Amino acid sequence: CTVESPCNAQLANVCGESSALQSSSRMLQTSTFQLDYAITQTFTCEVGSCDSSSDSATLESLIASIVDPLESALSSDEFLNILSVNILNTGRFSANITACLAVWGILREPELEVAPNTLGTFFPDWGGDSETCLQGEAPTYMELDPENWLHDTLEGCCERYYSGWNKNRCINVRGSGLWYVSHLLERCVTDCEEGQGATCGGLANPVSDNLFADPMSCCLAELDWRFVDFCEADSLLINCYEGTGKYYRGDTAGRPVCVRDCDPEVTGDTTCGGLVEDTYIIFHDTAEECCSIEYNWMNNELCAARSDQIQVNKYWPDMTNSKCILDSQTPAEELSIMIYNSTAECCSEGIHWLSETECLTASAL
């Protein structure tokens, strides 16, 4: 809407409450909250009933002038960028609040209001397959019993005849904006027509698809074999999820020791083995704990050091060449080997077939 146009955009409610934005402390208690915008466009009809061909053409043009740019903004980053700027401009949030902001949404079907109302009331579409309420001339049996069949508003009609999740479809036949699982993509998607946003997966099947208020609820219920934090980030199509930073067995990352749950390409940290996607992978708080459980045949100190990629200033016995070697200079390849605090200790216990003098001499070479 522009200043010159008879168009008015208002924030109708936040999280179901009809008011302006809540305080920052209230909003930050949850990672998901719903904003409803109401856009009103006024124009003068050619005839009182607003049903002339000219009025219909004008109405279609006005709807397209609002819907088309909004769908385009939701499909691209435009809406997200504008929202981020507006949030920061309030001065009530830190600059990093928008770093992981994700936006999804749907556009409800437009409603035409004529003063005085000559368009008729809403009635359920029992004779069709639209799964919504229609406005106009109702079937005769409904006209004869208006108290049971006819409603002044679309929402009232949908509440009466299409309750539960069906109400969302009734109010907006282009999708509810809720979440359902896509087993093909192994993530959750939003119930909306493709083109209304990057997270849209097409219209949900009202029979086979369960709908959820947010992607985390969907992930927990429908994709319980996937790590929920990763599933949520994957569903929202955001790339700022950093992982837990905890340790897990490195086989899946092609490593012989433990690795951390983070992305090495994003963080530049080579101890990262990649983000964990599935729940069968077990997390450990420390490298030592991971090594003791996942690689219990290895020397725990060597395994933990290789996992954290730090040096070990201890000696290991090179039994092939009968000498002791400082691990920080020449790391041992066999991680089950014993290590010692000094060359003398290593020679005494690890190269016991040589005299200490012979071993120390060989080790110094």
C-alpha positions as CSV (number, residue, x, y, z in Angstrom):
1,C,0.0,0.0,0.0
2,T,1.2,3.5,-0.8
3,V,0.3,6.8,0.9
4,E,-1.7,7.9,-2.2
5,S,-3.7,4.7,-2.6
6,P,-7.0,3.8,-0.7
7,C,-5.2,0.8,0.7
8,N,-4.8,0.1,4.4
9,A,-2.5,-2.6,5.8
10,Q,-2.8,-3.3,9.6
11,L,-1.3,-5.9,12.0
12,A,-4.5,-7.6,13.0
13,N,-3.2,-9.8,15.8
14,V,0.0,-11.3,17.3
15,C,-0.2,-14.9,18.5
16,G,-4.0,-14.7,18.4
17,E,-4.2,-11.5,20.4
18,S,-5.7,-8.4,18.7
19,S,-3.1,-5.9,19.7
20,A,0.2,-4.3,18.7
21,L,3.5,-6.2,19.2
22,Q,4.1,-7.5,22.7
23,S,7.1,-6.7,24.7
24,S,10.4,-8.2,23.5
25,S,10.6,-10.4,26.6
26,R,7.2,-11.8,25.9
27,M,8.0,-12.5,22.3
28,L,11.3,-14.2,23.0
29,Q,9.8,-16.9,25.1
30,T,8.9,-18.9,22.0
31,S,10.7,-19.5,18.8
32,T,7.5,-19.4,16.7
33,F,4.8,-16.7,16.8
34,Q,2.0,-15.8,14.3
35,L,1.4,-12.4,12.8
36,D,-1.9,-11.8,11.0
37,Y,-2.0,-8.8,8.6
38,A,-5.2,-7.4,7.2
39,I,-5.1,-5.5,3.9
40,T,-8.1,-3.5,3.0
41,Q,-8.6,-1.9,-0.5
42,T,-11.6,0.4,-1.1
43,F,-13.1,1.3,-4.4
44,T,-16.4,2.7,-5.7
45,C,-18.6,0.2,-7.6
46,E,-20.3,1.1,-10.9
47,V,-23.6,-0.4,-9.6
48,G,-24.9,-0.8,-6.1
49,S,-24.6,-4.6,-6.1
50,C,-20.9,-4.4,-7.3
51,D,-21.7,-7.2,-9.8
52,S,-21.3,-5.5,-13.1
53,S,-18.7,-6.8,-15.6
54,S,-16.7,-3.6,-15.0
55,D,-16.9,-4.0,-11.2
56,S,-15.7,-7.6,-11.5
57,A,-12.8,-6.6,-13.7
58,T,-11.8,-3.8,-11.2
59,L,-12.0,-6.3,-8.3
60,E,-9.8,-8.9,-10.0
61,S,-7.3,-6.2,-10.9
62,L,-7.2,-4.9,-7.3
63,I,-6.8,-8.4,-5.9
64,A,-3.9,-9.1,-8.3
65,S,-2.2,-5.9,-7.4
66,I,-2.1,-7.0,-3.7
67,V,-1.7,-10.8,-4.0
68,D,0.9,-11.0,-6.8
69,P,3.6,-8.9,-5.1
70,L,3.0,-10.5,-1.7
71,E,3.4,-14.0,-3.2
72,S,6.5,-12.8,-4.9
73,A,7.9,-11.4,-1.6
74,L,7.2,-14.6,0.3
75,S,8.8,-16.7,-2.4
76,S,11.9,-14.6,-2.4
77,D,13.8,-13.0,0.5
78,E,12.0,-9.6,0.1
79,F,9.4,-10.0,2.8
80,L,12.0,-11.5,5.2
81,N,14.4,-8.6,4.6
82,I,11.7,-6.0,5.1
83,L,10.5,-7.7,8.3
84,S,14.0,-7.9,9.6
85,V,14.6,-4.1,9.1
86,N,11.2,-3.3,10.7
87,I,12.0,-5.5,13.8
88,L,15.4,-3.8,14.2
89,N,14.0,-0.3,13.7
90,T,11.8,-0.8,16.8
91,G,15.0,-0.5,18.9
92,R,13.7,-3.2,21.2
93,F,15.9,-6.1,19.9
94,S,19.6,-6.8,19.5
95,A,21.1,-6.8,16.1
96,N,21.5,-10.5,15.9
97,I,17.8,-11.2,16.5
98,T,17.2,-11.6,12.8
99,A,20.2,-13.8,12.0
100,C,18.1,-17.0,12.0
101,L,14.7,-15.5,11.3
102,A,12.6,-17.6,9.0
103,V,9.3,-16.6,7.5
104,W,6.4,-18.6,6.1
105,G,2.8,-17.7,5.4
106,I,-0.3,-18.0,3.3
107,L,-2.7,-15.5,1.7
108,R,-6.3,-15.9,2.6
109,E,-9.0,-15.7,0.0
110,P,-10.2,-12.1,-0.4
111,E,-13.6,-11.2,0.9
112,L,-15.7,-8.5,-0.7
113,E,-17.8,-6.3,1.6
114,V,-20.4,-3.9,0.1
115,A,-22.1,-1.3,2.2
116,P,-25.0,-2.0,2.5
117,N,-24.4,-5.7,2.0
118,T,-26.2,-7.0,-1.1
119,L,-24.0,-10.0,-1.8
120,G,-25.8,-12.5,0.4
121,T,-24.6,-14.7,3.3
122,F,-22.2,-17.7,3.4
123,F,-23.4,-21.3,3.1
124,P,-21.5,-24.7,3.0
125,D,-20.7,-26.1,-0.4
126,W,-22.3,-29.4,0.1
127,G,-22.9,-29.8,-3.7
128,G,-19.3,-29.2,-4.7
129,D,-15.8,-30.3,-3.7
130,S,-14.4,-26.9,-2.7
131,E,-14.4,-27.8,1.0
132,T,-15.3,-24.3,1.9
133,C,-18.3,-21.9,2.2
134,L,-19.7,-20.0,-0.7
135,Q,-21.2,-16.6,-0.9
136,G,-24.2,-15.7,-3.1
137,E,-27.4,-17.6,-3.9
138,A,-27.8,-20.6,-1.6
139,P,-29.8,-23.7,-2.4
140,T,-33.5,-23.4,-1.8
141,Y,-33.6,-25.7,1.2
142,M,-30.9,-23.6,2.9
143,E,-32.8,-20.4,2.1
144,L,-35.9,-21.9,3.7
145,D,-33.9,-22.6,6.9
146,P,-31.5,-19.6,7.2
147,E,-30.9,-20.0,11.0
148,N,-29.3,-23.4,10.4
149,W,-27.5,-22.9,7.1
150,L,-26.7,-19.2,6.5
151,H,-24.0,-17.2,8.1
152,D,-23.0,-13.5,7.9
153,T,-19.2,-14.3,7.8
154,L,-17.0,-16.9,6.1
155,E,-15.3,-17.7,9.4
156,G,-18.7,-18.3,11.1
157,C,-19.8,-20.6,8.4
158,C,-16.5,-22.5,8.4
159,E,-16.6,-22.8,12.2
160,R,-20.1,-24.4,12.0
161,Y,-19.6,-26.8,9.1
162,Y,-15.9,-27.3,8.7
163,S,-14.6,-27.5,12.3
164,G,-11.1,-28.6,13.4
165,W,-8.3,-28.7,10.9
166,N,-10.9,-28.5,8.1
167,K,-11.6,-25.0,9.2
168,N,-8.2,-23.9,8.0
169,R,-8.9,-25.3,4.6
170,C,-12.4,-23.7,4.6
171,I,-11.2,-20.2,5.4
172,N,-8.4,-20.4,2.8
173,V,-8.7,-23.0,0.0
174,R,-5.2,-22.1,-1.1
175,G,-3.8,-23.8,2.0
176,S,-3.8,-23.5,5.8
177,G,-0.2,-22.4,6.3
178,L,0.2,-25.2,8.7
179,W,2.9,-27.9,8.5
180,Y,2.9,-31.5,7.3
181,V,5.5,-34.1,6.5
182,S,7.0,-34.7,3.1
183,H,8.5,-38.2,3.3
184,L,10.0,-37.7,-0.1
185,L,12.0,-34.7,1.1
186,E,12.5,-36.1,4.7
187,R,11.4,-32.8,6.2
188,C,8.3,-30.9,7.0
189,V,6.6,-28.4,4.6
190,T,3.8,-25.9,4.7
191,D,0.3,-26.5,3.5
192,C,0.1,-24.0,0.7
193,E,0.2,-23.8,-3.1
194,E,3.7,-23.7,-4.6
195,G,4.8,-20.2,-5.2
196,Q,3.5,-18.8,-1.9
197,G,6.9,-19.3,-0.2
198,A,10.0,-21.5,-0.2
199,T,8.6,-23.8,2.5
200,C,5.4,-24.6,0.6
201,G,5.0,-28.3,-0.3
202,G,1.6,-28.0,-2.1
203,L,-1.8,-28.5,-0.6
204,A,-2.0,-31.1,2.1
205,N,-4.1,-34.2,1.7
206,P,-7.0,-33.6,4.2
207,V,-7.3,-37.4,4.8
208,S,-3.7,-38.7,4.9
209,D,-1.7,-35.6,6.0
210,N,-1.6,-34.6,9.7
211,L,-1.2,-30.8,10.2
212,F,0.9,-29.1,12.8
213,A,1.3,-25.5,14.0
214,D,5.1,-25.4,13.6
215,P,7.9,-27.5,12.0
216,M,9.3,-28.8,15.3
217,S,5.9,-30.3,16.3
218,C,5.8,-31.9,12.8
219,C,9.3,-33.3,13.1
220,L,8.7,-34.8,16.5
221,A,5.5,-36.5,15.5
222,E,6.3,-37.6,11.9
223,L,10.1,-37.8,11.6
224,D,11.1,-39.2,14.9
225,W,14.2,-40.9,13.5
226,R,15.6,-37.5,12.5
227,F,17.4,-35.3,15.0
228,V,14.7,-32.7,15.8
229,D,16.9,-29.6,15.8
230,F,18.3,-30.5,12.4
231,C,14.9,-31.4,11.1
232,E,13.5,-28.1,12.2
233,A,16.3,-26.1,10.5
234,D,16.1,-28.2,7.4
235,S,12.3,-27.7,7.2
236,L,12.7,-23.9,7.7
237,L,15.4,-23.9,5.0
238,I,17.7,-21.9,7.2
239,N,21.5,-22.3,7.1
240,C,22.4,-20.8,10.5
241,Y,21.8,-23.9,12.6
242,E,25.2,-24.6,14.2
243,G,24.7,-28.0,15.7
244,T,25.1,-29.1,19.3
245,G,28.9,-29.0,19.3
246,K,28.9,-32.4,21.0
247,Y,31.0,-35.4,20.0
248,Y,29.9,-38.5,18.1
249,R,31.6,-41.5,16.5
250,G,33.5,-40.4,13.4
251,D,32.7,-43.3,11.0
252,T,29.9,-41.4,9.2
253,A,32.3,-38.5,8.6
254,G,35.1,-40.7,7.4
255,R,37.2,-40.2,10.5
256,P,38.9,-42.8,12.7
257,V,38.2,-40.9,15.9
258,C,35.4,-38.8,17.4
259,V,34.1,-35.7,15.7
260,R,31.9,-32.8,16.7
261,D,28.3,-32.0,15.6
262,C,29.0,-28.9,13.6
263,D,29.6,-28.0,9.9
264,P,33.3,-27.7,9.1
265,E,32.6,-25.6,5.9
266,V,30.6,-23.0,7.8
267,T,32.7,-22.8,11.0
268,G,36.1,-23.6,9.5
269,D,36.7,-25.9,12.4
270,T,38.2,-29.2,11.2
271,T,37.1,-31.0,14.4
272,C,33.6,-30.8,13.0
273,G,32.3,-33.9,11.3
274,G,29.1,-32.4,9.9
275,L,25.7,-31.8,11.3
276,V,24.0,-34.8,12.8
277,E,20.7,-35.7,11.0
278,D,19.5,-38.9,12.5
279,T,18.7,-39.9,16.1
280,Y,20.6,-43.3,16.0
281,I,23.8,-41.3,16.4
282,I,24.8,-41.0,20.1
283,F,26.1,-37.7,21.4
284,H,28.8,-37.4,24.1
285,D,29.7,-34.2,26.1
286,T,33.5,-34.6,25.8
287,A,36.1,-36.2,23.5
288,E,37.3,-38.4,26.4
289,E,33.8,-39.7,27.0
290,C,33.2,-40.4,23.3
291,C,36.5,-42.2,23.0
292,S,36.0,-44.3,26.1
293,I,32.6,-45.5,24.9
294,E,32.9,-45.6,21.1
295,Y,36.6,-46.5,20.8
296,N,37.4,-48.3,24.1
297,W,40.2,-50.3,22.5
298,M,42.2,-47.1,21.8
299,N,44.4,-45.2,24.2
300,N,41.9,-42.6,25.5
301,E,44.4,-39.8,25.7
302,L,45.5,-40.3,22.1
303,C,42.0,-40.7,20.8
304,A,40.8,-37.6,22.6
305,A,43.8,-35.6,21.3
306,R,43.2,-36.7,17.8
307,S,39.5,-35.8,18.1
308,D,40.3,-32.3,19.4
309,Q,43.3,-32.1,17.0
310,I,45.8,-31.1,19.7
311,Q,49.3,-32.3,20.3
312,V,50.4,-34.9,22.9
313,N,53.8,-34.3,24.4
314,K,54.4,-37.9,25.4
315,Y,56.4,-40.8,24.0
316,W,55.3,-44.0,22.3
317,P,57.4,-47.1,21.7
318,D,58.3,-47.8,18.1
319,M,58.8,-51.5,18.5
320,T,59.8,-52.1,14.9
321,N,62.9,-49.8,15.2
322,S,63.4,-50.3,19.0
323,K,63.2,-46.7,20.0
324,C,60.8,-44.2,21.6
325,I,59.3,-41.3,19.7
326,L,57.7,-38.0,20.8
327,D,54.1,-38.1,19.6
328,S,53.9,-34.3,19.0
329,Q,56.7,-34.6,16.5
330,T,55.7,-37.9,14.9
331,P,52.1,-38.9,15.8
332,A,51.5,-42.5,16.4
333,E,49.3,-44.2,13.8
334,E,48.3,-47.1,16.0
335,L,46.1,-45.4,18.6
336,S,45.9,-48.4,20.9
337,I,49.5,-48.1,21.9
338,M,50.7,-47.1,25.3
339,I,52.3,-43.6,25.8
340,Y,54.7,-42.5,28.5
341,N,55.7,-39.2,30.1
342,S,59.4,-39.5,29.4
343,T,61.8,-41.3,27.1
344,A,63.3,-43.2,30.0
345,E,59.9,-44.5,31.1
346,C,59.1,-45.4,27.5
347,C,62.4,-47.3,27.1
348,S,62.0,-49.1,30.4
349,E,58.5,-50.3,29.8
350,G,58.0,-50.2,26.1
351,I,61.4,-51.3,24.7
352,H,62.3,-53.6,27.5
353,W,64.5,-56.0,25.3
354,L,67.1,-53.2,25.0
355,S,69.1,-51.7,27.8
356,E,68.0,-48.3,28.8
357,T,71.3,-46.8,27.5
358,E,70.8,-48.5,24.1
359,C,67.2,-47.4,23.9
360,L,67.9,-43.8,24.9
361,T,70.7,-43.7,22.3
362,A,68.5,-45.0,19.5
363,S,65.7,-42.6,20.5
364,A,68.0,-39.6,20.4
365,L,68.9,-40.3,16.7
